[in-house]
């Protein structure tokens, strides 16, 4: 079972106020991983500063860190790699096997759910693709962003919206 430390970034991104985790400890492989007021350390070595959220699965970790005016989606499996550089990746989640990373991103006025391989590659947008304008209403095809964290459920990503549960296939080319 994945350990998820999720800060309320949905609210933070609306108000543009970033919050750092107060304190959390994990075991990553055989090392102690610690997040203390936004500073992420592994065995006493500082991996990153200004960490906004973190998810750990086995010997892999994914986190969002502030990097100047943007936020980076970063992974760790013995080496640090930036997967996504964007304005607002949030609600990061590792799949149960640690092979995929799901996140919410609001690069436009409409946020969307994305998935990207842990080893890197092009992020794939799963929601709010090919929207059709609908004056005075939400666009046709619009799927609201998670009000809670994303959950991998087999081939699907599941999340709670404000009024309904959403489920979208993340494997293959299906949306």
Buried (B, 14 or more C-beta within 10 A) or exposed (E): EBBBBBBBBBEBBEEEEBBBBEEBEBEBEEBEBBBBEBBBBBEEEEBBBBBBBBBBBBBBBBBBBBBEEEBBBBBBBEEBEEBBEBEBBBBBBBBBEBEBBBBBBBBEEBBBBBBBBBEEEEBBBBBBEEBEEEEEEEEEEBBBBBBBBBBBEEEBBBBBEEEEEBEBEBEEEEB
